[in-house]
Amino acid sequence: MDHTFRRAHRLLKTDEFSSVFHLRNARSNTLFQVYARPNGLSHARLGLVVGKKTAKRANRRNYIKRTVREWFRLHRHELPAVDFVVRSRQAYHRDNYPDAMAALAALFAKLARCRDS
């Protein structure tokens, strides 16, 4: 199974992010807010938003982005063909990494169930 995170699996352009935000199909918890929009492709794509308000230091923001990308990379085969934008609402550290990834997985599962309904 291919577990790479290629350019084709990323949202890169402002228009791509805007189209996902415009649909307003989102779920959230204390750590994340995840937006979703069907993309008409054969695979899921990911966009990330981690603002300075969430984590002041760049290394904290990069850690959050790196861990979310890693979760997506390992689970993208289970996801429907949807564009996802993950917005971080609160910083987390290595101590509560498992809780953060469980919270992220729950949001992706909720969005996948809503899409099937």
C-alpha positions as CSV (number, residue, x, y, z in Angstrom):
1,M,0.0,0.0,0.0
2,D,1.4,3.4,-1.0
3,H,1.7,5.7,2.1
4,T,3.3,8.7,0.4
5,F,2.0,12.2,0.6
6,R,2.3,13.5,-2.9
7,R,1.5,16.9,-4.3
8,A,-1.7,15.5,-5.7
9,H,-3.0,14.9,-2.2
10,R,-2.5,18.5,-1.0
11,L,-4.6,21.6,-1.4
12,L,-2.2,24.3,-2.5
13,K,-4.1,27.2,-4.1
14,T,-6.2,29.8,-2.4
15,D,-9.2,29.0,-4.7
16,E,-9.1,25.4,-3.5
17,F,-9.2,26.4,0.1
18,S,-11.9,29.0,-0.5
19,S,-14.2,26.5,-2.2
20,V,-14.0,24.2,0.8
21,F,-14.6,27.0,3.2
22,H,-17.5,28.3,1.1
23,L,-19.5,25.1,1.4
24,R,-19.4,25.4,5.2
25,N,-19.6,21.6,5.8
26,A,-17.6,21.4,9.0
27,R,-17.3,19.6,12.3
28,S,-15.2,20.7,15.3
29,N,-14.0,19.9,18.7
30,T,-11.7,21.7,21.2
31,L,-8.5,21.0,19.1
32,F,-9.6,21.0,15.5
33,Q,-12.2,22.2,13.0
34,V,-12.4,20.1,9.8
35,Y,-14.1,21.4,6.7
36,A,-15.0,19.0,3.8
37,R,-16.1,19.3,0.2
38,P,-16.5,16.5,-2.4
39,N,-13.7,16.9,-5.0
40,G,-14.7,14.7,-7.9
41,L,-11.3,13.0,-7.9
42,S,-10.4,9.4,-7.0
43,H,-8.6,10.4,-3.7
44,A,-8.8,12.7,-0.7
45,R,-6.8,15.9,-0.5
46,L,-5.7,17.8,2.6
47,G,-5.2,21.5,3.4
48,L,-3.9,22.9,6.7
49,V,-4.5,26.1,8.6
50,V,-2.6,26.7,11.8
51,G,-2.6,30.4,12.8
52,K,-0.3,32.4,15.1
53,K,-3.2,32.8,17.4
54,T,-3.2,29.0,18.0
55,A,0.6,28.7,18.5
56,K,2.8,31.7,18.7
57,R,6.1,29.9,17.9
58,A,6.7,28.6,14.4
59,N,8.1,25.3,15.7
60,R,4.8,24.6,17.5
61,R,2.8,25.4,14.4
62,N,5.0,23.2,12.3
63,Y,4.7,20.3,14.8
64,I,0.9,20.5,14.6
65,K,1.0,20.5,10.8
66,R,3.5,17.7,10.7
67,T,1.4,15.5,12.9
68,V,-1.9,16.1,11.0
69,R,-0.1,15.4,7.7
70,E,1.2,12.2,9.1
71,W,-2.2,11.1,10.3
72,F,-3.7,11.9,6.9
73,R,-0.9,10.1,5.1
74,L,-1.5,6.9,7.0
75,H,-5.3,7.0,6.7
76,R,-6.0,8.6,3.3
77,H,-6.9,5.2,1.8
78,E,-9.8,4.9,4.2
79,L,-11.2,8.4,3.4
80,P,-13.7,9.3,0.6
81,A,-12.8,11.5,-2.4
82,V,-13.2,14.7,-0.5
83,D,-11.1,17.9,0.0
84,F,-10.5,18.4,3.7
85,V,-9.2,21.5,5.4
86,V,-8.0,21.1,9.0
87,R,-7.9,24.2,11.0
88,S,-6.2,23.9,14.4
89,R,-8.0,25.6,17.2
90,Q,-5.7,24.9,20.1
91,A,-2.0,23.8,20.3
92,Y,-1.1,20.4,21.6
93,H,2.2,18.9,22.7
94,R,3.8,15.5,22.6
95,D,2.2,14.6,25.9
96,N,-1.3,14.8,24.5
97,Y,-0.5,13.7,20.9
98,P,-2.6,10.4,21.2
99,D,-5.6,12.4,22.4
100,A,-5.2,14.9,19.6
101,M,-5.0,12.2,16.9
102,A,-8.1,10.4,18.4
103,A,-10.0,13.8,18.2
104,L,-8.9,14.3,14.6
105,A,-10.0,10.7,13.6
106,A,-13.4,11.3,15.2
107,L,-13.9,14.5,13.2
108,F,-13.0,12.7,9.9
109,A,-15.3,9.9,10.8
110,K,-18.2,12.3,11.5
111,L,-17.7,14.0,8.1
112,A,-17.5,10.7,6.3
113,R,-20.8,9.6,7.9
114,C,-22.5,12.8,7.0
115,R,-21.4,12.5,3.4
116,D,-22.9,8.9,3.2
117,S,-26.2,10.1,4.6
